Amino acid sequence: MLPNNIYEMIKRLLDMTVAGNLSWDFDYVRDRISTKLTHFDVEIMYQFEPDEGIGYFYIDYYDKESSQWHRFSTNYLYNDYNTVKRLYDEAQATKLNIRF
């Protein structure tokens, strides 16, 4: 489960991404999305843990002021998981140019 301030950040990043105001990079090999903002960087990685049989999202937050990384995680047992998954999926699509 994510701390409340990190969950609120995820929701705001989701809103910004859906509105088209935030672009993300996607690393298919590492199952990771990343973006850089003025005061912090964020990377979100999906990883399936075979021993537990469940997938996790790891949120890496880099505070530019303190030059420190922080890691948070969630899995499907927690209510915040679906919000992180939606952000992860939306972020992957930010650079797609789908033409018909």
C-alpha angles and dihedrals in degrees: 000000000000124000111255096250091052091047090051089050090051091052092049092048089051092052091048091048095049090048089054094245097117130054124202137198118227126208107196095187094054096034089233136138123194141182137177124222132179098269103020147015125225131202123182120194129187117213130174113218106210094192091059096031093228139102125240134200113215116201114202113195120192115199106207094198095057095027090228134135121218126190127208130174143196137178137194092279090074130070094233093061095084092052091052090047091052091050090048092052095043091048092054089056097050095093098038117115102199112191129183 
